[in-house]
Amino acid sequence: MLNLITDSLNDDKAIDIQTIPLAGKSAMADFMVVASGSSSRQVAAMAEHLQFKLKQNYVDIIGLEGMRQADWVLLDANDVIVHLFRPEVREFYGIERMWADGGVEEIVRITADA
């Protein structure tokens, strides 16, 4: 499921995708994924695409919050919690700094645009 989520975000050209393992830090999920979109429209589109792909793969979505303004969208897929931000909102809250203690993995993929 983590690969499905990060691949979807990468396909949607998310900025600075990071995964944070939560084992030993929280019982709420196994991983947290944090990413940014360049605008509220992109953040909302990434969340909609991700929700669709998860449902296609029979993954239950426990919660989806923040779609109205799409400054910060939270998608709870049980084992993975996804936070999608506009860059300035992400910088203000800095949630990855709160959860990460050297365990952040940045997802970087280089693809050739056709």
N, C-alpha and C positions, 0 to 999 in steps of 0.2 A: 504494500500500500504506500509506503514511503516513496518508492521509486515512481509510482503512478502520480503521486502528488508533485514531486519535484520535476518530473518530465512534463506534466501539464503546465506548470508555472514557467518552465523553460520555453515551451512551445509558445506561450503567450508573452514572451520577452520580459519576464519579471526581472527586476533589478536586485542584485545582491541576495540571492537565495541562500539561506543558512538553515541547517538542521541542528537541533540541540537535543542530545540524548537526555531523557529525564529519569532514567533508571537510578534509583537511590536518592533522587531529589524530590520526587513527587509520585503519588500513586494515581494521579489523574490521567496520565497518558505515558506512552513509551517514548514519544518524540514530540518536539515542537518544531514547526517550520515557520520561518519568518522571511518575508519577501516584500518588496516594494513595487509599486506601479507608478508611472510618471504622472498620472492624473486620477481623479476619482472615477472617471469613466473606465480607465484601464483596470483599476482595482476591482470595480464591480464586474467587469467582463471576466477577469481572471477567476473570481469567486464563482460566477455562474458556470463557466466552463469546467471548473474543478468539481462543482456540485454535480453536474451532468455526468462527468466521467466516473465519479465515485458511484453514483447510482447505477450506471451501466455495469459496473463491476460488483454490484450487490453489496456495497459498503454502506452501512447505516450512518446517516448524518444526525448526530444528536442535537446539534444546534448550529444556527447560522445567524449572526448578529452584525448589525452595522451596514446593511445593504442600502439603506435609505440615503445616507450621506456618502458612504464609501470612502471615508477618510481612513478608517480602520475597520476591517472586516475580520471577524473571528469565525472560523469554521471548525467545529468539533466533530471529528470523525472517529471518536472513541480512543483508538490507539495513537492517533496523531492529531495534534491541535495545530491549526494553521492560522497565522496572523498575517494579514495583507494590509499594507500601509501606503499612504502617500509619503514620500521621503521625509518631509518636514515633520509629519506626525510621528513617524518612526523614530526620528532623531530625538524628538521631545520626550517620548516615553522610554526609549532605550530598553525595551523588555529583554532583548537578548543578553544585555549586560547583567541583568538581574538574575538570569537563569544559568548563564554560561560561566564556567570556571575552567576555561581552557578546553572545553569539550565541543566547541562550535565547529561545525564542518561547513565550509563554504562550498556551494555547488557551482562550479564553473564549467560551462560547456561552450565549445567553439563550434559554430555551424556555419556553413557557407550558404549565403542567401542566394536563391535561384533567380 
